[in-house]
């Protein structure tokens, strides 16, 4: 059959997108009879055919299910996916800030980080910067292919191995949820949460540069760190404005294709990479797993890489 249905993420899935073990991890069943199914791949004339099949050997049942499942129109599949993702998005939004605090910081540092967070919330110049970044975030979100490439780059550069799922399908789901979450935040529906996301990314960038400064920074990193240090060391808004004016005038670097990238653009790229890494680290699947457990479903046991 050409579709399965995941009881875990509550969406139809295409057999070509999943690995063999994903049928168990994501509780993929027949959309018609809800019996467990498995993935089959066969090489046919220089082409691989992927489909799902029942474990049960009841030929009549298999034939009836396949006829009904294969006749499901793509519009119905899309409609079910959109409805399910909207429901999950509402769930994630309810716990977004708690998820970030719990996922990004340990108990030893969270009090100090929250203090910086509240300082930024009260900063008028930072609010203006967020409005500036919001425009570029919308441009990113509008180009899914480019954003997907940035997600892959962020995963490679910012995520640790134990923050990446073993399952390619699970990692794809993680990126899809991060993409949909970002789209919601930049659509103007949740400016408060977008401000929070940029706020945390800004703080993480500063603290990482501070740690790296003890080892050694590149010239553009050193210039960026100097401006951020001036910003965080004062509560005077005029001095903070001056610090960001220095940032916009910092010398940049030449890109891989020879184009000039200004210091302020470098700052923006870094902020977005940190923001993307936060969204990609949110334990979406674990949140869904807990919801299923609360409803009495068995544990899907989705695992991260060792």
C-alpha positions as CSV (number, residue, x, y, z in Angstrom):
1,X,0.0,0.0,0.0
2,X,1.2,3.5,-0.8
3,X,0.5,5.1,2.6
4,X,0.9,4.2,6.3
5,X,-0.5,6.1,9.2
6,X,1.7,7.1,12.2
7,X,-0.2,6.8,15.5
8,X,2.7,8.8,17.0
9,X,2.7,11.9,14.8
10,X,-0.9,11.3,13.6
11,X,-0.1,11.8,9.9
12,X,0.0,9.7,6.8
13,X,3.6,8.7,5.8
14,X,5.1,7.7,2.5
15,X,7.1,4.4,2.6
16,X,10.0,6.0,0.7
17,X,10.5,8.5,3.5
18,X,11.0,5.9,6.3
19,X,13.5,3.3,7.3
20,X,12.5,-0.2,8.3
21,X,12.7,0.5,12.0
22,X,10.6,3.6,11.8
23,X,7.5,1.6,11.4
24,X,7.9,0.4,15.0
25,X,9.3,3.7,16.4
26,X,6.5,5.8,14.9
27,X,3.8,3.1,15.3
28,X,3.0,3.1,11.6
29,X,-0.2,1.1,10.9
30,X,-2.6,0.5,8.1
31,X,-4.8,3.6,7.7
32,X,-7.8,1.4,7.0
33,X,-7.7,-1.4,9.6
34,X,-5.1,0.0,12.0
35,X,-3.1,-3.2,12.0
36,X,0.7,-3.0,12.2
37,X,2.5,-2.9,8.8
38,X,6.1,-3.1,7.6
39,X,8.1,-1.5,4.8
40,X,9.0,-3.4,1.7
41,X,11.6,-2.3,-0.9
42,X,12.1,-4.2,-4.1
43,X,14.4,-3.5,-7.1
44,X,12.4,-3.4,-10.3
45,X,14.2,-2.7,-13.6
46,X,16.7,-0.1,-12.2
47,X,14.1,1.3,-10.0
48,X,13.2,0.7,-6.3
49,X,9.6,0.2,-5.4
50,X,8.7,1.1,-1.8
51,X,5.4,0.1,-0.2
52,X,3.9,-1.0,3.1
53,X,2.5,-4.5,3.8
54,X,0.5,-6.2,6.6
55,X,2.2,-8.6,8.9
56,X,-1.0,-10.7,8.9
57,X,-1.3,-13.2,6.0
58,X,-5.0,-12.7,5.4
59,X,-5.0,-12.1,1.7
60,X,-8.6,-10.9,1.6
61,X,-8.0,-8.3,4.3
62,X,-4.7,-7.2,2.7
63,X,-6.4,-6.8,-0.7
64,X,-9.4,-4.8,0.7
65,X,-7.1,-2.5,2.7
66,X,-4.7,-1.9,-0.2
67,X,-7.6,-1.0,-2.5
68,X,-9.0,1.5,0.0
69,X,-5.6,3.0,1.1
70,X,-4.3,3.3,-2.5
71,X,-7.5,5.2,-3.4
72,X,-7.0,7.9,-0.7
73,X,-6.5,11.2,-2.6
74,X,-3.5,13.3,-1.9
75,X,-5.8,16.1,-0.9
76,X,-7.1,14.0,2.0
77,X,-3.5,13.2,3.1
78,X,-2.6,16.9,3.1
79,X,-5.8,17.8,4.9
80,X,-5.1,15.3,7.7
81,X,-1.4,16.5,7.9
82,X,-2.4,20.2,8.2
83,X,-5.0,19.5,10.8
84,X,-2.6,17.3,12.9
85,X,0.3,19.8,12.6
86,X,-1.9,22.7,13.7
87,X,-2.9,20.8,16.7
88,X,0.7,19.9,17.5
89,X,1.7,23.6,17.0
90,X,-0.8,24.7,19.5
91,X,0.6,22.1,22.0
92,X,4.2,23.3,21.4
93,X,3.3,27.0,21.7
94,X,1.7,26.4,25.1
95,X,5.0,25.1,26.5
96,X,7.5,26.9,24.2
97,X,9.3,29.2,26.7
98,X,9.4,26.5,29.4
99,X,10.8,24.1,26.8
100,X,13.6,26.5,25.9
101,X,14.5,27.3,29.5
102,X,14.6,23.6,30.5
103,X,16.4,22.5,27.3
104,X,19.0,25.2,26.9
105,X,20.3,26.0,30.4
106,X,21.3,24.1,33.5
107,X,20.3,25.0,37.0
108,X,23.7,26.5,37.9
109,X,23.4,29.2,35.2
110,X,19.7,29.8,34.7
111,X,19.3,32.5,37.3
112,X,22.0,34.6,35.7
113,X,20.7,34.0,32.2
114,X,17.2,35.0,33.2
115,X,18.5,38.2,34.6
116,X,20.1,39.1,31.3
117,X,16.9,38.0,29.5
118,X,14.7,40.5,31.6
119,X,17.3,43.2,31.0
120,X,16.9,42.7,27.2
121,X,13.2,42.7,27.5
122,X,13.3,46.2,28.9
123,X,15.7,47.5,26.3
124,X,14.1,49.7,23.7
125,X,17.0,49.4,21.3
126,X,16.9,45.6,21.4
127,X,13.2,45.7,20.6
128,X,14.0,47.8,17.5
129,X,16.7,45.3,16.5
130,X,14.2,42.5,16.8
131,X,11.8,44.3,14.4
132,X,14.7,44.5,11.9
133,X,15.4,40.8,12.3
134,X,11.7,39.9,11.9
135,X,11.8,41.1,8.3
136,X,14.7,38.9,7.5
137,X,13.3,36.0,9.3
138,X,10.2,36.2,7.2
139,X,12.4,36.2,4.1
140,X,14.1,33.0,5.4
141,X,10.8,31.3,6.1
142,X,9.4,32.2,2.7
143,X,12.2,30.2,1.0
144,X,11.9,26.7,2.4
145,X,14.7,25.2,0.3
146,X,17.2,27.8,1.5
147,X,16.0,27.5,5.1
148,X,16.3,23.7,4.9
149,X,20.0,24.2,3.8
150,X,20.5,26.6,6.7
151,X,19.0,24.0,9.1
152,X,21.4,21.4,7.8
153,X,24.3,23.8,8.2
154,X,23.1,24.6,11.8
155,X,22.8,20.9,12.6
156,X,26.3,20.3,11.4
157,X,27.9,23.3,13.2
158,X,25.7,23.9,16.3
159,X,24.2,20.6,17.4
160,X,26.2,18.0,19.3
161,X,26.0,14.4,18.2
162,X,23.8,13.5,21.2
163,X,21.3,16.1,20.0
164,X,20.7,14.4,16.6
165,X,18.2,11.6,16.1
166,X,19.5,8.2,14.9
167,X,16.5,8.0,12.5
168,X,16.7,10.1,9.3
169,X,12.9,10.2,9.3
170,X,12.8,11.5,12.9
171,X,15.4,14.2,12.1
172,X,13.3,15.2,9.1
173,X,10.2,15.5,11.4
174,X,12.3,17.6,13.8
175,X,13.3,20.0,10.9
176,X,9.7,20.1,9.7
177,X,8.4,21.1,13.1
178,X,11.1,23.7,13.5
179,X,10.2,25.1,10.1
180,X,6.5,25.3,10.9
181,X,7.2,26.8,14.3
182,X,9.4,29.5,12.8
183,X,6.7,30.3,10.2
184,X,4.2,30.8,12.9
185,X,6.5,33.0,15.0
186,X,7.4,35.3,12.1
187,X,3.8,35.6,10.8
188,X,3.1,38.1,13.5
189,X,0.9,35.7,15.5
190,X,3.4,35.4,18.3
191,X,5.7,38.4,18.4
192,X,6.3,37.8,22.1
193,X,7.7,34.4,21.5
194,X,9.8,35.6,18.5
195,X,11.2,38.3,20.8
196,X,12.0,35.6,23.4
197,X,13.7,33.4,20.8
198,X,15.9,36.2,19.5
199,X,16.6,37.2,23.1
200,X,17.9,33.8,24.0
201,X,19.9,33.5,20.8
202,X,21.5,36.9,21.5
203,X,22.5,35.9,25.0
204,X,23.9,32.5,23.9
205,X,26.0,34.2,21.2
206,X,27.5,36.6,23.7
207,X,28.3,33.8,26.2
208,X,29.8,31.6,23.6
209,X,32.0,34.4,22.3
210,X,33.0,35.2,25.9
211,X,34.1,31.6,26.4
212,X,36.0,31.5,23.1
213,X,37.7,34.8,23.9
214,X,39.8,32.9,26.5
215,X,41.2,30.8,23.7
216,X,41.2,33.2,20.8
217,X,38.7,34.8,18.4
218,X,38.8,35.6,14.7
219,X,39.0,39.3,13.9
220,X,35.4,39.6,13.1
221,X,34.4,37.6,16.2
222,X,36.6,39.8,18.3
223,X,34.9,43.0,16.9
224,X,31.5,41.5,17.5
225,X,32.3,40.4,21.0
226,X,33.7,43.8,21.8
227,X,30.4,45.4,20.8
228,X,28.3,42.9,22.7
229,X,30.4,43.3,25.8
230,X,29.8,47.0,25.8
231,X,26.1,46.4,25.4
232,X,25.8,44.0,28.3
233,X,28.1,46.0,30.6
234,X,25.8,48.9,30.7
235,X,22.1,49.6,31.4
236,X,22.2,53.0,29.8
237,X,20.2,52.9,26.6
238,X,22.3,55.6,24.9
239,X,25.4,53.6,25.5
240,X,23.7,50.5,24.1
241,X,22.7,52.4,21.0
242,X,26.3,53.5,20.6
243,X,27.5,49.9,21.0
244,X,25.2,48.8,18.1
245,X,26.2,51.7,16.0
246,X,29.8,50.4,16.3
247,X,28.6,47.0,15.3
248,X,27.0,48.3,12.1
249,X,30.3,49.9,11.1
250,X,32.5,46.9,11.9
251,X,34.7,45.6,9.1
252,X,33.4,42.4,7.6
253,X,34.9,39.5,5.7
254,X,34.9,38.2,2.1
255,X,32.5,35.3,1.5
256,X,33.4,32.0,-0.2
257,X,32.4,33.4,-3.6
258,X,34.3,36.7,-3.0
259,X,31.3,38.8,-2.0
260,X,31.7,41.2,0.9
261,X,29.8,40.4,4.1
262,X,29.6,43.3,6.6
263,X,30.1,43.0,10.3
264,X,26.4,43.6,10.9
265,X,25.4,40.9,8.4
266,X,27.8,38.5,10.2
267,X,26.1,39.3,13.4
268,X,22.7,38.6,11.9
269,X,23.8,35.2,10.5
270,X,25.1,34.2,13.9
271,X,21.9,35.2,15.6
272,X,19.8,33.2,13.2
273,X,22.0,30.2,13.5
274,X,21.6,30.3,17.3
275,X,17.9,30.8,16.9
276,X,17.6,27.9,14.5
277,X,19.7,25.6,16.8
278,X,17.2,26.4,19.6
279,X,14.3,25.5,17.5
280,X,16.0,22.3,16.2
281,X,16.9,21.2,19.8
282,X,13.3,21.5,21.1
283,X,12.2,18.0,22.1
284,X,9.1,18.0,19.9
285,X,8.9,14.2,19.7
286,X,9.4,13.7,23.4
287,X,6.6,16.1,24.1
288,X,4.3,14.1,21.7
289,X,5.6,10.9,23.3
290,X,4.6,12.2,26.8
291,X,1.2,13.2,25.5
292,X,0.7,9.7,24.0
293,X,1.8,8.1,27.3
294,X,-0.7,10.3,29.2
295,X,-3.4,8.9,26.8
296,X,-2.3,5.3,27.4
297,X,-0.3,4.6,24.3
298,X,2.9,2.5,24.5
299,X,6.3,4.2,24.5
300,X,7.5,4.8,20.9
301,X,11.1,5.0,22.3
302,X,12.4,7.5,19.8
303,X,16.2,7.7,20.4
304,X,18.9,10.3,19.9
305,X,22.3,9.4,18.5
306,X,24.9,8.2,21.1
